[in-house]
């Protein structure tokens, strides 16, 4: 009787492992890095927009890293503080669960009104006010942005330093 029980247990194990392999073979795999993620399911950019993709390299201890993303535009500036008006919307790719970001702006710049010294004009990256993001570092998924053709996205990778909490006095 124990031999029969052993054979039926072995048969059950064999059947369940075969079913698992068959099920796993048909399921999508988790991407190892962002280069494996195809852009085909993502929407094409609208007329007047472009799609920008940030593919982060694999790094050790990614959970300790952050990515700061800033949409903006190269513009002629002077000594005044300048920014563009706009919003950054987070959208989710239906059926996939992948996030992508859409910058909505009319391209209107805001500026302080200080008197500047002569010849203070220069070209600089002017951010979209309030559209900066700080995201968790993830080399397995690309960061995808849809922005107007004359705008760009800059990013920096950093390790957060020690943080504290303010205390009332």
C-alpha positions, 0 to 999 in steps of 0.5 A, a space after each residue: 500500500 505504501 508503494 502504491 501511495 509513492 507511485 501515485 505521489 510521483 505521478 501527481 508530481 510529474 503531472 503538476 510539473 509538466 503543467 507548470 512548464 506548459 503554463 510558464 512557456 506561454 506566459 510573457 517573461 519579465 524583462 531583464 533590462 529596458 532594451 528588451 521592452 518593445 515600444 510597439 505597444 506604446 502609442 505613436 506621438 501626435 502631430 507636433 510631438 515626439 517620443 523620448 525614451 530613457 533606457 537606464 543601464 543596470 546598476 548594483 543596488 538599484 533600490 538605493 538610486 533615484 532618477 530626477 527627470 526634468 522636461 524643458 526647452 533650450 531657450 535664450 535667457 538673461 539674468 531672470 529666473 524663467 520657466 515654462 507653464 505646463 503639466 506632466 500627465 502619467 498615463 498607463 498603457 492599457 493591457 500592459 500596466 506600463 506607465 508613460 508620461 505626456 507633457 502638456 504645454 502651450 509653450 508660454 514662458 514665465 519670467 521674473 522682471 529684474 533689470 539685467 546687465 548688458 550682454 547677459 543673454 545666453 542659451 540655457 535649459 529652461 524647465 517646465 514649472 512643476 513638471 519635475 519628477 523623482 522616480 525610483 531607478 529601474 533598469 528593466 523598464 524604459 521611461 517614455 515621454 511624449 513632449 512637443 517637438 521643441 521640448 526635451 527631457 533631461 535626467 540625472 541619477 543620484 543616491 539620496 543622502 541621509 534624510 531627517 525630519 524637522 522637529 517643532 521647537 
